Amino acid sequence: MNFEHSEEQVMLRKMVRSFVDKEIMPNIHEWDANGYFNPEILKRLAELNLMGVCIPEKYGGSGMDYNSLAIVCEELERGDTAFRTAVSVHTGLNSLTLLQFGTEEQKQKYLVPQAKGDKIAAFGLTEPGAGSDVASINTTAVKDGNDYILNGSKTWISLCDYADHFIVFAYTDKEKCHHGISAFIVERTMPGFSSRAIKGKLGIRAGNTGELFFDQVRVPKENLLGKEGEGFKIAMAALDNGRFTVAAGAVGLIMASLEASVKYCHERKTFGKEIGRHQLVQQMIAKMESGLQTSRLLVYRAGELKNQGKRNTRETSLAKWIACDFANHAADDAVQIHGAYGYSSEYPVERYLRNSKAPVIYEGTREIHTIMQAEYVLGYREDKPLGQPLPSWPFECDKEAVKN
């Protein structure tokens, strides 16, 4: 397995890093302090063809591989978790799910404008009483002629106020439990839909997060994603992609914590020498470096399986769990290295620590991934085909387009 970056990936990393340094870094302190999400960043990412980086060119994307998506997420989170989250939700949870399960008509109507960045997309699964326990959702979809009527709500939804399209999960048959959940493509403009941002978050304050409400929302049957009762399967497949981007972003947060700490180690002196000369500080730096390299390898391993079109639930779960834990520890150590200044917003590490906590919780808590990994080892869990596989890379449709 070769993890050497291609020339295209090297150029991609340089481009995204330059964008982050110019567009995000000079402003993120103010945006974070004011709880302001800047939608112009998404427009700029679209101009750079980064809103559909691993979507086939046939559907408006850049046609790059899945590890290229990981590189984009690394570099964006190095700037701030809010903007990696936006790409994770738009591309990882929504667009890749449409690519995997959508009909050709749905792809043309929704995926193409999303991949181009003309439309923004989000994902609605979590509810006030349903997080890790997906079967506890209460949102319902009742068939009414050629439509479904959706009622219910979702919470902790990224891009809640800015997304144009949402993949929403609802019960079409409550008695069938997991097998009674279905997935729908919902448009913001559909009557009865509304959203509301959540304020007072610990971290990711420069991101837009909130609630979705469905009050007799009429959704045409053409917007059913997959078949009735396939919603749980679709949600789990989507999480394989979302967790992959979260893990990649965590690598970027470790990278940011390490860069900030190394810089401070050379600037700050105690007892007549740079603090980087003190062994206990070196121990923290070494832990960050080991976490960075370990996490990146786990992410790229999962990405390579995606490139091959193989199911990667186990590998992605491990990457998400380990990378997010390492990121949380790295941010904590970065604050410690900065001492009292680390407790101040004068330096970015306090923001890194605040931002590092949410990824340990969302898209599968640390505890859920711990259980998953133990069950794989013990033989209690086995991955079976999810049905329609995620397209392998290079994408066949792009090969055909080149031939023609």
C-alpha positions as CSV (number, residue, x, y, z in Angstrom):
1,M,0.0,0.0,0.0
2,N,1.6,3.3,-1.2
3,F,0.9,6.4,0.9
4,E,3.2,8.6,-1.2
5,H,1.3,11.7,-2.3
6,S,0.8,12.1,-6.1
7,E,2.0,15.3,-7.7
8,E,-1.7,16.3,-7.9
9,Q,-2.2,15.7,-4.2
10,V,1.0,17.8,-3.3
11,M,-0.4,20.7,-5.4
12,L,-3.8,20.3,-3.8
13,R,-2.4,20.5,-0.2
14,K,-0.4,23.6,-1.2
15,M,-3.5,25.2,-2.7
16,V,-5.7,24.5,0.3
17,R,-3.0,25.6,2.8
18,S,-2.5,28.8,1.0
19,F,-6.2,29.4,0.9
20,V,-6.5,28.8,4.7
21,D,-3.5,31.1,5.4
22,K,-5.0,33.9,3.4
23,E,-8.7,33.6,3.9
24,I,-9.3,31.9,7.3
25,M,-6.3,32.5,9.5
26,P,-6.4,36.3,9.6
27,N,-10.2,36.3,10.4
28,I,-10.9,33.2,12.5
29,H,-10.2,34.8,15.9
30,E,-12.9,37.4,15.2
31,W,-15.4,35.0,13.7
32,D,-14.9,32.6,16.6
33,A,-15.3,35.3,19.2
34,N,-18.5,36.6,17.6
35,G,-20.0,33.2,16.8
36,Y,-20.1,34.2,13.1
37,F,-20.2,31.7,10.2
38,N,-19.0,33.2,7.0
39,P,-20.7,31.7,4.0
40,E,-18.4,33.4,1.6
41,I,-15.8,30.8,2.5
42,L,-18.0,28.1,0.9
43,K,-18.3,30.2,-2.3
44,R,-14.5,30.6,-2.4
45,L,-14.1,26.8,-1.9
46,A,-16.5,26.3,-4.8
47,E,-14.4,28.5,-7.0
48,L,-11.4,26.3,-6.2
49,N,-13.5,23.2,-7.1
50,L,-13.3,21.9,-3.5
51,M,-16.9,21.3,-2.7
52,G,-17.0,18.1,-4.8
53,V,-13.4,17.1,-4.7
54,C,-14.0,13.3,-4.9
55,I,-17.2,13.5,-6.9
56,P,-16.8,12.2,-10.5
57,E,-16.4,14.9,-13.2
58,K,-19.6,13.6,-14.8
59,Y,-21.5,14.9,-11.8
60,G,-19.8,18.2,-11.6
61,G,-17.0,17.2,-9.2
62,S,-13.2,17.3,-9.5
63,G,-12.9,13.5,-9.9
64,M,-10.1,13.2,-7.3
65,D,-9.6,10.2,-5.0
66,Y,-10.9,9.9,-1.5
67,N,-7.5,10.6,0.1
68,S,-7.5,13.9,-1.7
69,L,-10.7,14.6,0.2
70,A,-8.8,13.7,3.4
71,I,-6.0,16.2,2.5
72,V,-8.6,19.0,2.0
73,C,-10.1,18.2,5.4
74,E,-6.7,18.2,7.1
75,E,-5.8,21.6,5.8
76,L,-9.2,23.2,6.4
77,E,-9.3,22.0,10.1
78,R,-5.8,23.4,10.5
79,G,-7.5,26.7,9.9
80,D,-10.6,25.9,11.9
81,T,-12.9,23.0,12.6
82,A,-16.0,24.9,11.4
83,F,-14.9,24.9,7.7
84,R,-13.8,21.3,7.7
85,T,-17.2,20.5,9.2
86,A,-19.0,22.3,6.4
87,V,-17.1,20.2,3.8
88,S,-17.6,17.0,5.8
89,V,-21.4,17.5,5.9
90,H,-21.8,18.8,2.4
91,T,-19.5,16.3,0.7
92,G,-19.0,13.4,3.1
93,L,-22.5,12.9,4.5
94,N,-24.7,14.3,1.7
95,S,-23.0,14.3,-1.7
96,L,-21.3,11.0,-1.4
97,T,-24.5,9.4,-0.2
98,L,-26.3,10.7,-3.2
99,L,-23.5,9.4,-5.4
100,Q,-23.9,6.0,-3.8
101,F,-27.7,5.6,-3.5
102,G,-29.3,8.3,-5.7
103,T,-31.1,7.7,-8.9
104,E,-29.7,9.3,-12.1
105,E,-32.5,11.9,-11.9
106,Q,-31.6,12.7,-8.3
107,K,-27.9,13.0,-9.1
108,Q,-28.6,15.4,-12.0
109,K,-31.0,17.5,-9.9
110,Y,-29.2,17.6,-6.6
111,L,-25.6,16.1,-6.8
112,V,-24.4,18.1,-9.8
113,P,-25.1,21.6,-8.3
114,Q,-23.8,20.4,-5.0
115,A,-20.5,19.2,-6.5
116,K,-20.1,22.5,-8.2
117,G,-20.9,24.4,-5.0
118,D,-23.9,26.1,-6.5
119,K,-26.0,24.5,-3.8
120,I,-25.1,23.6,-0.3
121,A,-26.1,20.4,1.3
122,A,-26.6,19.0,4.8
123,F,-27.6,15.8,6.7
124,G,-30.5,15.3,9.2
125,L,-30.3,12.2,11.4
126,T,-29.8,13.3,15.1
127,E,-32.8,14.3,17.2
128,P,-33.2,15.6,20.7
129,G,-33.8,12.0,21.9
130,A,-31.9,10.1,19.3
131,G,-28.1,10.2,18.9
132,S,-26.2,7.0,19.0
133,D,-29.5,5.1,19.2
134,V,-30.7,5.9,15.7
135,A,-33.9,3.7,16.1
136,S,-35.2,6.3,18.7
137,I,-35.9,8.9,16.1
138,N,-39.4,10.3,16.1
139,T,-39.6,12.1,12.8
140,T,-42.3,10.4,10.6
141,A,-43.0,10.3,6.9
142,V,-46.6,9.3,6.0
143,K,-47.4,8.4,2.4
144,D,-50.1,10.6,0.9
145,G,-50.8,10.0,-2.8
146,N,-47.6,10.8,-4.7
147,D,-46.0,12.5,-1.7
148,Y,-44.8,11.9,1.8
149,I,-45.8,14.2,4.7
150,L,-42.9,14.7,7.1
151,N,-43.3,15.8,10.7
152,G,-40.7,16.0,13.4
153,S,-37.4,17.7,14.2
154,K,-33.6,17.3,14.0
155,T,-30.9,18.8,16.2
156,W,-27.1,19.5,16.1
157,I,-27.4,19.9,12.3
158,S,-24.4,21.6,10.7
159,L,-25.2,24.2,8.0
160,C,-28.8,24.2,9.3
161,D,-29.4,27.8,8.2
162,Y,-27.4,27.8,5.0
163,A,-28.0,24.4,3.3
164,D,-30.3,24.3,0.3
165,H,-30.7,20.5,0.4
166,F,-30.9,18.0,3.3
167,I,-30.9,14.2,3.5
168,V,-33.5,13.6,6.2
169,F,-34.3,10.3,8.0
170,A,-37.8,9.5,9.1
171,Y,-40.0,6.5,10.0
172,T,-42.3,5.2,7.3
173,D,-43.1,2.2,9.5
174,K,-42.4,2.5,13.2
175,E,-43.3,-1.1,13.9
176,K,-40.3,-2.4,11.8
177,C,-37.8,-0.5,14.0
178,H,-34.5,0.0,12.0
179,H,-36.1,-1.5,8.9
180,G,-38.8,1.1,9.0
181,I,-36.6,4.1,8.6
182,S,-36.4,5.8,5.2
183,A,-34.3,8.6,3.7
184,F,-35.6,11.7,1.9
185,I,-34.1,14.6,0.0
186,V,-35.7,17.7,1.4
187,E,-35.4,21.2,0.0
188,R,-35.3,24.3,2.2
189,T,-38.0,26.0,0.1
190,M,-40.6,23.2,0.8
191,P,-43.5,24.7,2.8
192,G,-43.4,23.7,6.5
193,F,-39.6,23.5,6.7
194,S,-37.8,25.8,9.1
195,S,-34.4,26.0,10.9
196,R,-32.9,27.6,14.0
197,A,-29.3,28.0,15.1
198,I,-28.0,26.8,18.4
199,K,-26.1,29.5,20.4
200,G,-23.7,29.1,23.3
201,K,-21.6,26.2,22.0
202,L,-18.3,25.3,23.7
203,G,-16.5,25.1,20.4
204,I,-16.8,25.3,16.6
205,R,-18.3,28.8,17.3
206,A,-17.5,29.9,13.8
207,G,-19.7,27.2,12.4
208,N,-23.5,27.2,11.9
209,T,-25.2,24.4,13.9
210,G,-28.8,24.1,14.9
211,E,-32.2,22.5,14.6
212,L,-34.5,21.6,11.7
213,F,-38.3,21.5,12.0
214,F,-40.8,19.7,9.7
215,D,-44.4,20.7,10.0
216,Q,-46.5,18.9,7.4
217,V,-43.6,19.1,4.9
218,R,-44.8,17.6,1.6
219,V,-42.0,15.7,-0.1
220,P,-42.6,14.2,-3.6
221,K,-42.1,10.4,-3.9
222,E,-39.3,11.1,-6.4
223,N,-37.3,12.5,-3.4
224,L,-37.2,9.1,-1.6
225,L,-33.6,8.1,-1.5
226,G,-33.2,4.4,-2.0
227,K,-36.3,2.3,-1.1
228,E,-38.7,2.5,1.8
229,G,-37.1,0.9,4.8
230,E,-33.5,1.4,3.5
231,G,-32.9,4.5,5.6
232,F,-30.8,2.9,8.3
233,K,-28.5,1.2,5.8
234,I,-28.1,4.5,3.9
235,A,-27.4,6.3,7.2
236,M,-24.7,3.8,8.2
237,A,-23.1,4.1,4.7
238,A,-23.2,7.9,5.0
239,L,-21.5,7.7,8.4
240,D,-18.6,5.7,6.9
241,N,-17.9,8.8,4.7
242,G,-18.6,11.4,7.3
243,R,-16.4,9.7,9.9
244,F,-13.6,9.5,7.4
245,T,-13.7,13.3,6.9
246,V,-13.9,13.9,10.7
247,A,-10.9,11.7,11.2
248,A,-9.0,13.5,8.5
249,G,-9.9,16.8,10.1
250,A,-8.6,15.6,13.4
251,V,-5.3,15.1,11.8
252,G,-5.4,18.7,10.8
253,L,-6.1,19.8,14.4
254,I,-3.2,17.7,15.7
255,M,-1.0,19.4,13.0
256,A,-2.2,22.9,14.1
257,S,-1.6,22.1,17.8
258,L,1.9,20.9,17.0
259,E,2.8,23.8,14.7
260,A,1.6,26.3,17.4
261,S,3.5,24.5,20.1
262,V,6.8,24.2,18.2
263,K,6.6,27.9,17.4
264,Y,6.0,28.8,21.1
265,C,8.7,26.4,22.3
266,H,11.3,28.4,20.3
267,E,9.9,31.8,21.4
268,R,9.5,31.2,25.2
269,K,12.4,30.8,27.5
270,T,12.6,29.6,31.1
271,F,15.5,29.0,33.4
272,G,17.8,30.5,30.7
273,K,16.8,28.3,27.8
274,E,14.0,27.7,25.3
275,I,11.2,25.7,26.8
276,G,11.6,23.2,24.0
277,R,14.8,22.1,25.7
278,H,12.9,20.8,28.8
279,Q,12.3,17.1,28.6
280,L,8.7,17.2,29.8
281,V,7.8,19.7,27.1
282,Q,9.6,17.4,24.6
283,Q,7.5,14.5,25.8
284,M,4.3,16.4,24.9
285,I,5.8,17.4,21.5
286,A,6.7,13.8,20.9
287,K,3.2,12.6,21.8
288,M,1.7,15.1,19.3
289,E,4.1,13.9,16.5
290,S,3.2,10.2,17.2
291,G,-0.5,11.0,17.2
292,L,-0.1,12.9,14.0
293,Q,1.7,10.1,12.1
294,T,-0.5,7.3,13.6
295,S,-3.7,9.1,12.8
296,R,-2.7,10.1,9.3
297,L,-1.8,6.5,8.5
298,L,-5.1,5.2,9.8
299,V,-7.0,7.8,7.7
300,Y,-5.1,7.0,4.5
301,R,-5.6,3.3,5.0
302,A,-9.4,3.8,5.2
303,G,-9.1,6.1,2.2
304,E,-7.3,3.5,0.1
305,L,-10.0,1.0,0.9
306,K,-12.5,3.6,-0.4
307,N,-10.5,4.0,-3.5
308,Q,-10.7,0.3,-4.1
309,G,-14.5,0.3,-3.6
310,K,-14.3,-1.9,-0.5
311,R,-16.4,-1.5,2.6
312,N,-14.3,0.2,5.3
313,T,-16.6,0.6,8.3
314,R,-14.1,-1.1,10.7
315,E,-11.1,0.9,9.5
316,T,-12.9,4.2,9.3
317,S,-14.3,3.7,12.8
318,L,-10.8,3.1,14.2
319,A,-9.4,6.1,12.3
320,K,-12.2,8.3,13.7
321,W,-11.8,7.1,17.2
322,I,-8.0,7.3,17.4
323,A,-7.5,10.5,15.4
324,C,-10.2,12.4,17.4
325,D,-8.8,11.2,20.7
326,F,-5.3,12.2,19.7
327,A,-6.5,15.6,18.6
328,N,-8.2,16.2,21.9
329,H,-5.0,15.2,23.8
330,A,-2.8,17.3,21.4
331,A,-4.9,20.4,21.9
332,D,-4.8,19.9,25.7
333,D,-1.0,19.5,25.7
334,A,-0.7,22.6,23.4
335,V,-2.5,24.6,26.1
336,Q,-0.2,23.2,28.7
337,I,2.9,24.1,26.8
338,H,1.7,27.6,26.4
339,G,1.1,27.8,30.2
340,A,-1.1,30.8,31.3
341,Y,-1.1,32.1,27.7
342,G,-2.7,28.9,26.6
343,Y,-5.7,29.9,28.6
344,S,-6.0,33.1,26.7
345,S,-7.5,33.8,23.3
346,E,-4.3,35.7,22.5
347,Y,-3.0,32.3,21.2
348,P,-5.1,29.9,19.0
349,V,-4.5,26.8,21.2
350,E,-7.5,27.5,23.5
351,R,-9.7,27.5,20.4
352,Y,-8.1,24.2,19.3
353,L,-9.0,22.7,22.7
354,R,-12.6,23.9,22.6
355,N,-13.0,22.7,19.0
356,S,-11.4,19.3,19.7
357,K,-14.2,18.1,22.0
358,A,-17.1,17.9,19.6
359,P,-15.5,15.4,17.2
360,V,-15.0,13.0,20.1
361,I,-18.8,13.0,20.4
362,Y,-20.4,13.4,17.0
363,E,-20.7,10.8,14.3
364,G,-20.2,8.0,16.8
365,T,-19.0,8.8,20.3
366,R,-15.6,7.5,21.6
367,E,-17.6,4.9,23.5
368,I,-19.5,3.7,20.5
369,H,-16.3,3.2,18.5
370,T,-14.7,1.5,21.4
371,I,-17.6,-1.0,21.4
372,M,-17.4,-1.4,17.7
373,Q,-13.7,-2.3,17.7
374,A,-14.1,-4.7,20.5
375,E,-16.9,-6.5,18.8
376,Y,-14.9,-6.8,15.6
377,V,-12.1,-8.4,17.5
378,L,-14.4,-10.7,19.5
379,G,-16.2,-11.8,16.4
380,Y,-19.6,-10.3,17.5
381,R,-19.6,-7.9,14.6
382,E,-19.1,-8.6,10.9
383,D,-19.5,-6.2,8.0
384,K,-21.8,-7.3,5.2
385,P,-22.3,-5.5,1.9
386,L,-24.4,-2.4,2.3
387,G,-25.9,-2.9,-1.2
388,Q,-24.8,-0.2,-3.6
389,P,-21.1,0.2,-3.0
390,L,-19.3,3.6,-3.1
391,P,-17.8,4.0,-6.6
392,S,-14.1,3.0,-6.7
393,W,-11.5,5.4,-8.0
394,P,-10.6,6.2,-10.8
395,F,-14.3,6.6,-11.5
396,E,-15.6,4.5,-14.4
397,C,-17.9,7.3,-15.6
398,D,-14.9,9.7,-15.9
399,K,-13.0,7.0,-17.8
400,E,-15.8,6.8,-20.3
401,A,-16.1,10.5,-20.6
402,V,-12.3,10.7,-21.4
403,K,-12.7,8.0,-24.1
404,N,-15.6,9.8,-25.7
